[in-house]
Amino acid sequence: MPFLSVSGSDFMEMFVGVGASRVRDLFQSAKKLGRAIIFVDEIDSIGRKRGAGLGGGHDEREQTLNQMLNEMDGFEATEGIVMIAATNRPDVLDPALLRPGRFDRQVVVPLPEHEERLAILRVHAKSKRISPDVDMGVVARGTPGMSGAELANLVNEAALHAVRRGGEMITRDDFEYARDRVLMGQRRESMALSEKEKELTAYHEAGHAVCATVLEEADPVHKVTILPMGMALGVTQQLPQEDKHSYNRDYLDASIVVAMGGRIAEKLIFGVVSTGANNDLVVSTERARKMVREWGMSERIGPMAWGSQGQVFLGEDLMGNARDYSDETARVIDEEVEAILRANEKRCEELLIEHRNGLDLVARGLLEHETLDGAEVRRLVDLAAGAPAPNPIHHEAPATNED
């Protein structure tokens, strides 16, 4: 069957009426073929809500959309034409586009699950030399939340790393490097930390790692490093054991405790807090605010939800951004968010005081080896629970299992 593929931006020109004319020409070409499939990519570029946002709508875009709605109306002889469109912004589409008779069926393409990620990885690895020690099932389990494009990038990064080191095949270590680069960012080789900064960073990351290790509700630690990566001086990477689609209160509280771990560790050991906890505080506050405002996890607020305020560029009218609760409710929300953060901060502090020896051992391991995997962090925490840690920071650190 004839297949006509166009992009939404193809209809937009600086001259008035050109977009509507091109829509007419497109449908006339399809009608001449008798039966045809029309595919419009990025339809949100012409299908945005009419009259939305500041200053009203865009006349040329609205004329183009009106012409497309007219062609799709169903009263003309277009029975042999099937129209398909794609967008990653369905929230901005005009409601008239999505009614029955026009685009009456929506197919959501979510992020791939474990089995789907495995199939995607096998497709991209088919033409590459993969070492027998690489288990694609393990790679797929360690990449939750990655899209198909990110998985393709992962395989390419692994191949590039193998070439740079002069390897004949892509090994498991190459995939580990590629995943770290995709998830945590490029390592900054040129950044040199002073001994004091390095020690502060080691205890900061050790605080995250120890909390994630001792809390059963938290995702297990995969790797912790004090090598500067991306915009961070150090990174603690957690990977869920299985794909998750919903989260309970215990899991969310544990995630806030883990995020607070770095700041509390600095406070316990050095008696100060640094700017390194900036992102941790942002993540914790946003999560606590969602727990109160959107997920009904506050006893004082009860089973009520107020979504985040929409932005004008999302196609919502400016008046739609008005807060739909009173000042008194806003004050209660702020108090509940603070209560959640304070309670989890206290819980984090109690955990790190209890596992102070483990915190010292993990920090010293990081200072010596710079990177520890999750199994080694667990071993050090368990070791500290049964035996006191060495006192001075400059003593020999415990041995680690290097691959």
N, C-alpha and C positions, 0 to 999 in steps of 0.2 A: 504494500500500500504506500502511496506517496507520503513523504514525511517532510513537512515544512518547519524548519527550526529558525526562530528569530529571538532576539534579545529585547527586553523591555526598553532599553536605552536606544534601540534603533528607531523608535517612533518619535523620540524627542529631538526637536530642532529649534533653532532660534526663530524660524519663520512660523507665524501663526497659521494653523490649519494643515501643516505638513503631516503631523502625527495622525490626525483623523484620516487624511487622504491615504496614508500608508496602510492604516487598518483596513480601509475599504479595498485597497489593491490586494492585500493579503487574502482576504476572504473571497474576492473575485477569482484569484488564482486557484484557491482551493475548490471553489464551485466548478470551475472549468475541468478540474481533474475528476469530478464526480464524487469520489470518496478519497478522503485525505485525513491525515493527523497533523494538527498544528501544535507545535510546542513553543511556548513563550517562556524564556528563562528570565529570572529576576523580574517578575511581573509587578513587584511592589514599586518599581520606578514609575509606572504609569497607573497603578491600581490603588494609590493611596486614598484615604478617606477624603471626600470632597469637603471643602470649606473648613478644614481643620488647621489648628495651629495659629500662631500670631499672624495678623494681617490677612486672614482669609486664605483661599486656595490659590492654585496656580492655574490660570485660565487655559493655557495650552495643554497642560496635563489633563485638566478636567474635560476639555473637548475631546481629547484622545480617548479617555476612559468612557465618555458618553457614547462615542462612536463604537467602541468595542462592545459595550453593553447592548447597544442596538443591534449589532451584528449577531450577538449570541442570544437574542431574545427568544428565538424559537418560532416566531411567526413567519419567518422567511424560509425558503427551501434550503435549509442547512442540515438536513437529517443525516447526510452522509459524511459530515465533518465531526471529528472528535477533537476536542481541544484540551490540551494538557498544559499546565503551567507549574513553575517551581519558584519558591521563595523561602528565605530563612527569616522573614519578617511577617508572619501571618497576622500579627496584632495590628498592623497599620492598613490592612486592606479594607476597601470600601465594602460595607455589608451587602450592597447590591450585587457584587461580584460572586458572593458565596451562597446566594439563594438557589433553591432547586430550579433546574432549567438552564443554569449557567455552570458555575463550578459547584456541582451538587455533591461531590464526593471528595473528601480530604484524606490523603494518605500521609501520616506522620512518619518520618524516618528518624528514629531515635539513635542514640549512640549504641554501638554494637555490644552485645553481651559476650561472655567468655567464648562460647563456641563460634560465634561470628567473628570475633577478633582472631581466633585461631585460623579460620578459613582465610581471612584477609591477609594475615601474615604469611600463610603458605603461598598465596598468589604472588605476593611481592618477593618472596624468597626463592621462587621457582627457578629463576635464571641466574641465581647467585651460588657461589660455592660455600656451602654451610658445613661447618665441622660436625662430626658425629656427636660431640659433647653438648650440642645445642638442642634443648628440648623446647620445641615451639609451644607446647602446652604450658610450660613454666613461664615463658615469655608472655603468653597471652594472659595468664593469671596475674602477672605483675604489671599489667597496663590497663587497669580499670579506668573508665571514663575517657579513653582515647578514641578519637574518630578515625575513620579510614585513612584520611590524609595524614594524620599524625602517626599512624602505624606504618604507612609507606615511608614517611620521613625517618622513623626509627630504624627501619631496615637499611635505608640509604646511609644514615649516619654510622651504623655499625660497619657497613662495607667501606666507607671512607676511612674509618679508624683502622680497619684491618690493612688497608692499602698503605696508610701513613706509617704503620709500624713494620711494614714489609712482610706481612703474613700471607700465606698461600690461601687460607680459608678464613671465613668469619667464625670466630669462636664465641663462647659464652661471655668472656670478658668484654668482647667488642659490643655485645648487646647490652651488657651492664653499663658500659661507658655511654652508649647511645641513649639509653633510658635516662641516665642521670642528666645528660645534656638537654634532652627534650623536657624533662620534668622540672629540673632545677636551674637550668641555664648554663651558659658557657663558663668554664672555669677561667678566672682572672689570674693568669700566670704572673703578670707584672706587679700585682699588689703584694707588698711585703708588710706583714703585721709586726708591731713591736712585741716583745715578750709579754708585756703587761696586757696588751690587747688580745694576744693569743690566749693567755690564761683566762681572761674574762670571757672570751668567746667559747673556750672549752667548757667552762662551768655553765655558761648559758645553754649550750647545746646539750650538755649532760643533764641539765634540769629537765629539758623537754624529753630526752630519751628515758630517763629514770621514771618519770611520771607515766609515760606511755607504756613502759614495761610492767610496772606494778599494778596498773589499773586494768582489770579484766575487761571492762566495757570499751576501752580505747582500742583503736587499730594498732596492731603490733608494729614495732620498729623494723624497718627494712635496712636502713643505713643512716649513719650519722657522721658528719664530716665537719671539720673546721677549715677546710679549704674554701676561699672565697669563690662563690659561684653566682652568676647572675648579678643581682644587686645586693645579695646577702653575704655577710662575713662567714657564715656557717649555715648548715642545713641539716635538719632532722627529717628524714623521709619515712612516712608511714604508708603501709600498703594494706588494704583490707584483705582478709582471707577469702572473701567472696563478694560478688557485686551486691551493693545495697541500694534499695530504692526508697526506703522510709527509715526514719531515725526516731528512737524513743528518747525520753527525757534523760535516762541514765547515760546514753551514748553522747548526747549533746553536752551534758555536764562534764563528762570525762574529757571531751574535746577542748572545753574551756580550761579545765585544769591543766591539760598538756600544754596549751598555748601560754598559760601563765607560768609554766615551769622555768623558763629561761630567766624571766624577770625576778622571780622569787629566789632562784639559785644565786643570782648576782647579789641580791639583798642579804641573803644568809651568809655568804662567804666574804663579800667585800664591804658590806654595809652601805652600798650605794646602788642606784639604778641608773642604767645608761639608755641612750637612744636606740640601742639595738632591739628593744622590745616594742618599737613603734608598730610594726605590722602585726605582732601578736595581739596588741591591745585593740587594734582596729578590727581584726577578725573576731576576737572575743566579744567586743561590744556589739558588733553587728549581729552575731549569733544570738546573744542574749536578748537583743531588741526584737528579733524575729520570734524568739520563744514566747515573748510577752505579747507582741502586737498581732502576730499572724498565726501562731500555732496553739494558742490557748493553753499555755503551760504555766499560767500564773493563777493562784487561788484567788487573789484579790480582784483581778480583772475578770476571771471566769471564762465561760465559753463564748468569747467575743473575739472577732478578728478585724483588724484594720490593715489593709494592704499598704504596701509602700506607695508613696505619692508618685503618680505617673508624670512623665515629662512631656512637654509640649511637642517635642520632635517625634514622639511615638504616635502622633495623630490624635491626641486627646485635646479637647478644648482647654483653654487656660482656666476657666471656671471649674473644670473637673478636678483641679488640683487642691481645692479647698479642703482643709482638715475636717473630717466628719465626726470629731469628738470634742468635748468641752476642754477648757483649760484645766479643770479639776481632774479629768481623766488623764490628760497629758502629764500632770504632776504625778499621778499614781503610776503611770507607765514608767516614768523616769525612776521612781522609787523602786519599782519591782526590778527593773533592769539593773540598778545599782545593787539591790539585794542579791541577785543571782551572781553578779560578778564578785561581790565581797565574800559570799559564802564559798564560792569555788576558789577564790584566792586563799582563804583560810584553810580550805581542804588541801590545796596544793602545798602550802607552807608546812602543814602537819605531816604530809607524806614525805617531803624532802628532809624534814628534821628526823623522821623515823628512819629514813634510808640515807642518812648523811654519809655513812661509809661507802655505800654504793655510788653516791654522787661523786665522792672523791676518786674512787677507783676508775669510773668511766671518764672523768675529766683527765686523769693522768694517762689513761690509755689513749685518749684523743691527742694529748700533748706529745706523746711519743710516736703514735702511728698516724695521726691526722684523720684517719677514717676507720670506723668500726662498723661491722655489720650487726644486724639485729641479734643473731645468736651469741655473738661475743658480748654485747651489752647485757643480755640476759644472764650469761655466765658470770660476768663481773658483779651484777646485782645480787645473784644467788650466793656468790663467794663472800660478798660483804655481809650478807645476812648471817653467815655462820662464823665469820672470822673478822676481827677488827682490821680496818684498813691501815696501811702505813701512815705515819703522821706527816712528815715533811713532804711538801709538794715536789721537791727535787730528788727524792729517792727514786730508785729504780721502779718503773711501772711494771705491772704484771704482764706476763707474756700474752700475746694474742695469736690466734690461729690465722696465719696469713695464707691466702690461697696462692 
